[in-house]
């Protein structure tokens, strides 16, 4: 399950980067903000998984 969570975090980060780039390209502030939010969510999920890994060992 941890591998699934890690891959989901990477997916959210990548999706966020794409949304942010698309938002900037067309000048859409909302899309840019959504992209940043998705990246932040992915970063938080990744940090949570790293913390869980530290306490496993």
PDB file with SEQRES, HELIX, SHEET and CRYST1 records, atoms N, CA, C and O in Angstrom:
SEQRES   1 A   57  UNK UNK UNK UNK UNK UNK UNK UNK UNK UNK UNK UNK UNK          
SEQRES   2 A   57  UNK UNK UNK UNK UNK UNK UNK UNK UNK UNK UNK UNK UNK          
SEQRES   3 A   57  UNK UNK UNK UNK UNK UNK UNK UNK UNK UNK UNK UNK UNK          
SEQRES   4 A   57  UNK UNK UNK UNK UNK UNK UNK UNK UNK UNK UNK UNK UNK          
SEQRES   5 A   57  UNK UNK UNK UNK UNK                                          
HELIX    1 AA1 UNK A    2  UNK A   26  1                                  25    
HELIX    2 AA2 UNK A   29  UNK A   56  1                                  28    
CRYST1    1.000    1.000    1.000  90.00  90.00  90.00 P 1           1          
ATOM      1  N   UNK A   1       0.821  -1.192   0.000  1.00  0.00           N  
ATOM      2  CA  UNK A   1       0.000   0.000   0.000  1.00  0.00           C  
ATOM      3  C   UNK A   1       0.865   1.255   0.000  1.00  0.00           C  
ATOM      4  O   UNK A   1       0.485   2.269  -0.586  1.00  0.00           O  
ATOM      5  N   UNK A   2       2.009   1.196   0.643  1.00  0.00           N  
ATOM      6  CA  UNK A   2       2.873   2.372   0.699  1.00  0.00           C  
ATOM      7  C   UNK A   2       3.355   2.757  -0.695  1.00  0.00           C  
ATOM      8  O   UNK A   2       3.452   3.942  -1.016  1.00  0.00           O  
ATOM      9  N   UNK A   3       3.655   1.767  -1.517  1.00  0.00           N  
ATOM     10  CA  UNK A   3       4.102   2.059  -2.877  1.00  0.00           C  
ATOM     11  C   UNK A   3       2.989   2.746  -3.658  1.00  0.00           C  
ATOM     12  O   UNK A   3       3.247   3.633  -4.471  1.00  0.00           O  
ATOM     13  N   UNK A   4       1.747   2.330  -3.406  1.00  0.00           N  
ATOM     14  CA  UNK A   4       0.600   2.949  -4.069  1.00  0.00           C  
ATOM     15  C   UNK A   4       0.459   4.409  -3.658  1.00  0.00           C  
ATOM     16  O   UNK A   4       0.192   5.273  -4.493  1.00  0.00           O  
ATOM     17  N   UNK A   5       0.638   4.680  -2.377  1.00  0.00           N  
ATOM     18  CA  UNK A   5       0.550   6.056  -1.877  1.00  0.00           C  
ATOM     19  C   UNK A   5       1.668   6.920  -2.455  1.00  0.00           C  
ATOM     20  O   UNK A   5       1.449   8.081  -2.803  1.00  0.00           O  
ATOM     21  N   UNK A   6       2.857   6.352  -2.554  1.00  0.00           N  
ATOM     22  CA  UNK A   6       3.991   7.096  -3.098  1.00  0.00           C  
ATOM     23  C   UNK A   6       3.764   7.426  -4.572  1.00  0.00           C  
ATOM     24  O   UNK A   6       4.054   8.535  -5.021  1.00  0.00           O  
ATOM     25  N   UNK A   7       3.246   6.461  -5.312  1.00  0.00           N  
ATOM     26  CA  UNK A   7       2.994   6.721  -6.732  1.00  0.00           C  
ATOM     27  C   UNK A   7       1.866   7.729  -6.900  1.00  0.00           C  
ATOM     28  O   UNK A   7       1.883   8.537  -7.829  1.00  0.00           O  
ATOM     29  N   UNK A   8       0.893   7.682  -6.010  1.00  0.00           N  
ATOM     30  CA  UNK A   8      -0.201   8.645  -6.066  1.00  0.00           C  
ATOM     31  C   UNK A   8       0.325  10.054  -5.770  1.00  0.00           C  
ATOM     32  O   UNK A   8      -0.137  11.025  -6.370  1.00  0.00           O  
ATOM     33  N   UNK A   9       1.272  10.169  -4.863  1.00  0.00           N  
ATOM     34  CA  UNK A   9       1.873  11.465  -4.546  1.00  0.00           C  
ATOM     35  C   UNK A   9       2.610  12.014  -5.762  1.00  0.00           C  
ATOM     36  O   UNK A   9       2.486  13.195  -6.089  1.00  0.00           O  
ATOM     37  N   UNK A  10       3.373  11.159  -6.429  1.00  0.00           N  
ATOM     38  CA  UNK A  10       4.109  11.587  -7.627  1.00  0.00           C  
ATOM     39  C   UNK A  10       3.136  12.004  -8.726  1.00  0.00           C  
ATOM     40  O   UNK A  10       3.377  12.979  -9.438  1.00  0.00           O  
ATOM     41  N   UNK A  11       2.040  11.267  -8.863  1.00  0.00           N  
ATOM     42  CA  UNK A  11       1.031  11.590  -9.878  1.00  0.00           C  
ATOM     43  C   UNK A  11       0.410  12.956  -9.606  1.00  0.00           C  
ATOM     44  O   UNK A  11       0.240  13.760 -10.522  1.00  0.00           O  
ATOM     45  N   UNK A  12       0.070  13.215  -8.337  1.00  0.00           N  
ATOM     46  CA  UNK A  12      -0.511  14.515  -7.977  1.00  0.00           C  
ATOM     47  C   UNK A  12       0.467  15.650  -8.257  1.00  0.00           C  
ATOM     48  O   UNK A  12       0.075  16.710  -8.745  1.00  0.00           O  
ATOM     49  N   UNK A  13       1.739  15.423  -7.948  1.00  0.00           N  
ATOM     50  CA  UNK A  13       2.743  16.453  -8.200  1.00  0.00           C  
ATOM     51  C   UNK A  13       2.863  16.735  -9.698  1.00  0.00           C  
ATOM     52  O   UNK A  13       2.913  17.892 -10.114  1.00  0.00           O  
ATOM     53  N   UNK A  14       2.910  15.681 -10.498  1.00  0.00           N  
ATOM     54  CA  UNK A  14       3.041  15.851 -11.952  1.00  0.00           C  
ATOM     55  C   UNK A  14       1.804  16.525 -12.532  1.00  0.00           C  
ATOM     56  O   UNK A  14       1.913  17.414 -13.377  1.00  0.00           O  
ATOM     57  N   UNK A  15       0.635  16.104 -12.078  1.00  0.00           N  
ATOM     58  CA  UNK A  15      -0.610  16.706 -12.553  1.00  0.00           C  
ATOM     59  C   UNK A  15      -0.646  18.193 -12.201  1.00  0.00           C  
ATOM     60  O   UNK A  15      -1.081  19.024 -12.998  1.00  0.00           O  
ATOM     61  N   UNK A  16      -0.183  18.505 -10.997  1.00  0.00           N  
ATOM     62  CA  UNK A  16      -0.148  19.901 -10.563  1.00  0.00           C  
ATOM     63  C   UNK A  16       0.783  20.745 -11.408  1.00  0.00           C  
ATOM     64  O   UNK A  16       0.464  21.886 -11.745  1.00  0.00           O  
ATOM     65  N   UNK A  17       1.935  20.189 -11.752  1.00  0.00           N  
ATOM     66  CA  UNK A  17       2.883  20.930 -12.588  1.00  0.00           C  
ATOM     67  C   UNK A  17       2.304  21.199 -13.970  1.00  0.00           C  
ATOM     68  O   UNK A  17       2.481  22.282 -14.528  1.00  0.00           O  
ATOM     69  N   UNK A  18       1.613  20.207 -14.516  1.00  0.00           N  
ATOM     70  CA  UNK A  18       0.998  20.379 -15.835  1.00  0.00           C  
ATOM     71  C   UNK A  18      -0.095  21.440 -15.783  1.00  0.00           C  
ATOM     72  O   UNK A  18      -0.174  22.305 -16.655  1.00  0.00           O  
ATOM     73  N   UNK A  19      -0.943  21.367 -14.747  1.00  0.00           N  
ATOM     74  CA  UNK A  19      -2.023  22.355 -14.604  1.00  0.00           C  
ATOM     75  C   UNK A  19      -1.452  23.760 -14.448  1.00  0.00           C  
ATOM     76  O   UNK A  19      -1.937  24.712 -15.061  1.00  0.00           O  
ATOM     77  N   UNK A  20      -0.419  23.877 -13.623  1.00  0.00           N  
ATOM     78  CA  UNK A  20       0.175  25.195 -13.390  1.00  0.00           C  
ATOM     79  C   UNK A  20       0.767  25.752 -14.681  1.00  0.00           C  
ATOM     80  O   UNK A  20       0.588  26.931 -14.988  1.00  0.00           O  
ATOM     81  N   UNK A  21       1.464  24.918 -15.431  1.00  0.00           N  
ATOM     82  CA  UNK A  21       2.063  25.369 -16.691  1.00  0.00           C  
ATOM     83  C   UNK A  21       0.984  25.763 -17.699  1.00  0.00           C  
ATOM     84  O   UNK A  21       1.113  26.765 -18.402  1.00  0.00           O  
ATOM     85  N   UNK A  22      -0.076  24.965 -17.758  1.00  0.00           N  
ATOM     86  CA  UNK A  22      -1.167  25.284 -18.682  1.00  0.00           C  
ATOM     87  C   UNK A  22      -1.850  26.590 -18.280  1.00  0.00           C  
ATOM     88  O   UNK A  22      -2.191  27.410 -19.131  1.00  0.00           O  
ATOM     89  N   UNK A  23      -2.041  26.770 -16.990  1.00  0.00           N  
ATOM     90  CA  UNK A  23      -2.660  27.999 -16.496  1.00  0.00           C  
ATOM     91  C   UNK A  23      -1.832  29.225 -16.819  1.00  0.00           C  
ATOM     92  O   UNK A  23      -2.368  30.266 -17.198  1.00  0.00           O  
ATOM     93  N   UNK A  24      -0.537  29.099 -16.670  1.00  0.00           N  
ATOM     94  CA  UNK A  24       0.348  30.226 -16.998  1.00  0.00           C  
ATOM     95  C   UNK A  24       0.344  30.504 -18.501  1.00  0.00           C  
ATOM     96  O   UNK A  24       0.373  31.658 -18.928  1.00  0.00           O  
ATOM     97  N   UNK A  25       0.307  29.430 -19.297  1.00  0.00           N  
ATOM     98  CA  UNK A  25       0.360  29.589 -20.755  1.00  0.00           C  
ATOM     99  C   UNK A  25      -0.855  30.347 -21.281  1.00  0.00           C  
ATOM    100  O   UNK A  25      -0.738  31.156 -22.201  1.00  0.00           O  
ATOM    101  N   UNK A  26      -2.021  30.083 -20.694  1.00  0.00           N  
ATOM    102  CA  UNK A  26      -3.239  30.739 -21.185  1.00  0.00           C  
ATOM    103  C   UNK A  26      -3.649  31.929 -20.330  1.00  0.00           C  
ATOM    104  O   UNK A  26      -4.627  32.612 -20.634  1.00  0.00           O  
ATOM    105  N   UNK A  27      -2.902  32.176 -19.262  1.00  0.00           N  
ATOM    106  CA  UNK A  27      -3.204  33.323 -18.403  1.00  0.00           C  
ATOM    107  C   UNK A  27      -4.383  33.084 -17.480  1.00  0.00           C  
ATOM    108  O   UNK A  27      -5.070  34.030 -17.097  1.00  0.00           O  
ATOM    109  N   UNK A  28      -4.627  31.834 -17.119  1.00  0.00           N  
ATOM    110  CA  UNK A  28      -5.745  31.486 -16.251  1.00  0.00           C  
ATOM    111  C   UNK A  28      -5.231  31.334 -14.817  1.00  0.00           C  
ATOM    112  O   UNK A  28      -4.565  30.355 -14.482  1.00  0.00           O  
ATOM    113  N   UNK A  29      -5.553  32.317 -13.986  1.00  0.00           N  
ATOM    114  CA  UNK A  29      -5.071  32.325 -12.600  1.00  0.00           C  
ATOM    115  C   UNK A  29      -5.632  31.159 -11.786  1.00  0.00           C  
ATOM    116  O   UNK A  29      -4.928  30.582 -10.958  1.00  0.00           O  
ATOM    117  N   UNK A  30      -6.894  30.817 -12.021  1.00  0.00           N  
ATOM    118  CA  UNK A  30      -7.526  29.735 -11.262  1.00  0.00           C  
ATOM    119  C   UNK A  30      -6.832  28.401 -11.535  1.00  0.00           C  
ATOM    120  O   UNK A  30      -6.555  27.638 -10.609  1.00  0.00           O  
ATOM    121  N   UNK A  31      -6.554  28.126 -12.798  1.00  0.00           N  
ATOM    122  CA  UNK A  31      -5.886  26.887 -13.173  1.00  0.00           C  
ATOM    123  C   UNK A  31      -4.471  26.832 -12.602  1.00  0.00           C  
ATOM    124  O   UNK A  31      -4.011  25.779 -12.161  1.00  0.00           O  
ATOM    125  N   UNK A  32      -3.798  27.956 -12.613  1.00  0.00           N  
ATOM    126  CA  UNK A  32      -2.456  28.030 -12.030  1.00  0.00           C  
ATOM    127  C   UNK A  32      -2.513  27.723 -10.533  1.00  0.00           C  
ATOM    128  O   UNK A  32      -1.685  26.973 -10.016  1.00  0.00           O  
ATOM    129  N   UNK A  33      -3.487  28.303  -9.847  1.00  0.00           N  
ATOM    130  CA  UNK A  33      -3.637  28.067  -8.408  1.00  0.00           C  
ATOM    131  C   UNK A  33      -3.995  26.610  -8.123  1.00  0.00           C  
ATOM    132  O   UNK A  33      -3.487  26.026  -7.166  1.00  0.00           O  
ATOM    133  N   UNK A  34      -4.858  26.024  -8.936  1.00  0.00           N  
ATOM    134  CA  UNK A  34      -5.207  24.609  -8.762  1.00  0.00           C  
ATOM    135  C   UNK A  34      -3.975  23.733  -8.932  1.00  0.00           C  
ATOM    136  O   UNK A  34      -3.790  22.763  -8.198  1.00  0.00           O  
ATOM    137  N   UNK A  35      -3.142  24.072  -9.893  1.00  0.00           N  
ATOM    138  CA  UNK A  35      -1.922  23.317 -10.114  1.00  0.00           C  
ATOM    139  C   UNK A  35      -0.996  23.373  -8.922  1.00  0.00           C  
ATOM    140  O   UNK A  35      -0.422  22.361  -8.523  1.00  0.00           O  
ATOM    141  N   UNK A  36      -0.852  24.555  -8.354  1.00  0.00           N  
ATOM    142  CA  UNK A  36      -0.015  24.692  -7.161  1.00  0.00           C  
ATOM    143  C   UNK A  36      -0.597  23.897  -5.997  1.00  0.00           C  
ATOM    144  O   UNK A  36       0.143  23.276  -5.235  1.00  0.00           O  
ATOM    145  N   UNK A  37      -1.927  23.916  -5.858  1.00  0.00           N  
ATOM    146  CA  UNK A  37      -2.584  23.171  -4.779  1.00  0.00           C  
ATOM    147  C   UNK A  37      -2.366  21.665  -4.945  1.00  0.00           C  
ATOM    148  O   UNK A  37      -2.103  20.962  -3.970  1.00  0.00           O  
ATOM    149  N   UNK A  38      -2.475  21.180  -6.170  1.00  0.00           N  
ATOM    150  CA  UNK A  38      -2.245  19.753  -6.422  1.00  0.00           C  
ATOM    151  C   UNK A  38      -0.806  19.369  -6.080  1.00  0.00           C  
ATOM    152  O   UNK A  38      -0.560  18.303  -5.515  1.00  0.00           O  
ATOM    153  N   UNK A  39       0.126  20.228  -6.419  1.00  0.00           N  
ATOM    154  CA  UNK A  39       1.527  19.957  -6.101  1.00  0.00           C  
ATOM    155  C   UNK A  39       1.735  19.916  -4.589  1.00  0.00           C  
ATOM    156  O   UNK A  39       2.462  19.062  -4.080  1.00  0.00           O  
ATOM    157  N   UNK A  40       1.107  20.824  -3.888  1.00  0.00           N  
ATOM    158  CA  UNK A  40       1.232  20.874  -2.436  1.00  0.00           C  
ATOM    159  C   UNK A  40       0.644  19.623  -1.803  1.00  0.00           C  
ATOM    160  O   UNK A  40       1.211  19.065  -0.863  1.00  0.00           O  
ATOM    161  N   UNK A  41      -0.503  19.184  -2.329  1.00  0.00           N  
ATOM    162  CA  UNK A  41      -1.115  17.957  -1.831  1.00  0.00           C  
ATOM    163  C   UNK A  41      -0.181  16.765  -2.041  1.00  0.00           C  
ATOM    164  O   UNK A  41      -0.018  15.928  -1.154  1.00  0.00           O  
ATOM    165  N   UNK A  42       0.418  16.703  -3.207  1.00  0.00           N  
ATOM    166  CA  UNK A  42       1.356  15.627  -3.500  1.00  0.00           C  
ATOM    167  C   UNK A  42       2.572  15.673  -2.600  1.00  0.00           C  
ATOM    168  O   UNK A  42       3.051  14.639  -2.133  1.00  0.00           O  
ATOM    169  N   UNK A  43       3.075  16.882  -2.356  1.00  0.00           N  
ATOM    170  CA  UNK A  43       4.229  17.047  -1.465  1.00  0.00           C  
ATOM    171  C   UNK A  43       3.891  16.578  -0.048  1.00  0.00           C  
ATOM    172  O   UNK A  43       4.700  15.914   0.599  1.00  0.00           O  
ATOM    173  N   UNK A  44       2.696  16.927   0.429  1.00  0.00           N  
ATOM    174  CA  UNK A  44       2.284  16.532   1.776  1.00  0.00           C  
ATOM    175  C   UNK A  44       2.144  15.016   1.871  1.00  0.00           C  
ATOM    176  O   UNK A  44       2.562  14.412   2.859  1.00  0.00           O  
ATOM    177  N   UNK A  45       1.560  14.406   0.849  1.00  0.00           N  
ATOM    178  CA  UNK A  45       1.398  12.955   0.843  1.00  0.00           C  
ATOM    179  C   UNK A  45       2.770  12.270   0.839  1.00  0.00           C  
ATOM    180  O   UNK A  45       2.979  11.275   1.534  1.00  0.00           O  
ATOM    181  N   UNK A  46       3.694  12.811   0.052  1.00  0.00           N  
ATOM    182  CA  UNK A  46       5.033  12.240  -0.026  1.00  0.00           C  
ATOM    183  C   UNK A  46       5.750  12.371   1.321  1.00  0.00           C  
ATOM    184  O   UNK A  46       6.423  11.436   1.756  1.00  0.00           O  
ATOM    185  N   UNK A  47       5.613  13.501   1.971  1.00  0.00           N  
ATOM    186  CA  UNK A  47       6.240  13.710   3.274  1.00  0.00           C  
ATOM    187  C   UNK A  47       5.671  12.737   4.302  1.00  0.00           C  
ATOM    188  O   UNK A  47       6.405  12.199   5.130  1.00  0.00           O  
ATOM    189  N   UNK A  48       4.367  12.516   4.243  1.00  0.00           N  
ATOM    190  CA  UNK A  48       3.728  11.578   5.164  1.00  0.00           C  
ATOM    191  C   UNK A  48       4.295  10.169   4.968  1.00  0.00           C  
ATOM    192  O   UNK A  48       4.581   9.468   5.939  1.00  0.00           O  
ATOM    193  N   UNK A  49       4.452   9.769   3.729  1.00  0.00           N  
ATOM    194  CA  UNK A  49       4.981   8.437   3.439  1.00  0.00           C  
ATOM    195  C   UNK A  49       6.439   8.302   3.879  1.00  0.00           C  
ATOM    196  O   UNK A  49       6.845   7.255   4.384  1.00  0.00           O  
ATOM    197  N   UNK A  50       7.217   9.357   3.686  1.00  0.00           N  
ATOM    198  CA  UNK A  50       8.612   9.320   4.133  1.00  0.00           C  
ATOM    199  C   UNK A  50       8.692   9.196   5.649  1.00  0.00           C  
ATOM    200  O   UNK A  50       9.545   8.481   6.176  1.00  0.00           O  
ATOM    201  N   UNK A  51       7.804   9.891   6.343  1.00  0.00           N  
ATOM    202  CA  UNK A  51       7.768   9.823   7.801  1.00  0.00           C  
ATOM    203  C   UNK A  51       7.400   8.412   8.257  1.00  0.00           C  
ATOM    204  O   UNK A  51       7.989   7.880   9.198  1.00  0.00           O  
ATOM    205  N   UNK A  52       6.430   7.818   7.585  1.00  0.00           N  
ATOM    206  CA  UNK A  52       6.050   6.449   7.931  1.00  0.00           C  
ATOM    207  C   UNK A  52       7.212   5.493   7.714  1.00  0.00           C  
ATOM    208  O   UNK A  52       7.427   4.584   8.516  1.00  0.00           O  
ATOM    209  N   UNK A  53       7.968   5.692   6.628  1.00  0.00           N  
ATOM    210  CA  UNK A  53       9.127   4.846   6.350  1.00  0.00           C  
ATOM    211  C   UNK A  53      10.190   4.967   7.442  1.00  0.00           C  
ATOM    212  O   UNK A  53      10.810   3.972   7.818  1.00  0.00           O  
ATOM    213  N   UNK A  54      10.398   6.167   7.945  1.00  0.00           N  
ATOM    214  CA  UNK A  54      11.399   6.389   8.973  1.00  0.00           C  
ATOM    215  C   UNK A  54      11.034   5.611  10.245  1.00  0.00           C  
ATOM    216  O   UNK A  54      11.910   5.030  10.885  1.00  0.00           O  
ATOM    217  N   UNK A  55       9.773   5.599  10.606  1.00  0.00           N  
ATOM    218  CA  UNK A  55       9.365   4.938  11.823  1.00  0.00           C  
ATOM    219  C   UNK A  55       9.219   3.426  11.681  1.00  0.00           C  
ATOM    220  O   UNK A  55       9.090   2.722  12.682  1.00  0.00           O  
ATOM    221  N   UNK A  56       9.237   2.927  10.466  1.00  0.00           N  
ATOM    222  CA  UNK A  56       9.192   1.485  10.244  1.00  0.00           C  
ATOM    223  C   UNK A  56      10.503   0.825  10.621  1.00  0.00           C  
ATOM    224  O   UNK A  56      10.527  -0.322  11.069  1.00  0.00           O  
ATOM    225  N   UNK A  57      11.599   1.559  10.437  1.00  0.00           N  
ATOM    226  CA  UNK A  57      12.927   0.951  10.619  1.00  0.00           C  
ATOM    227  C   UNK A  57      13.467   1.217  11.962  1.00  0.00           C  
ATOM    228  O   UNK A  57      14.572   0.778  12.281  1.00  0.00           O  
TER     229      UNK A  57                                                      
END                                                                             
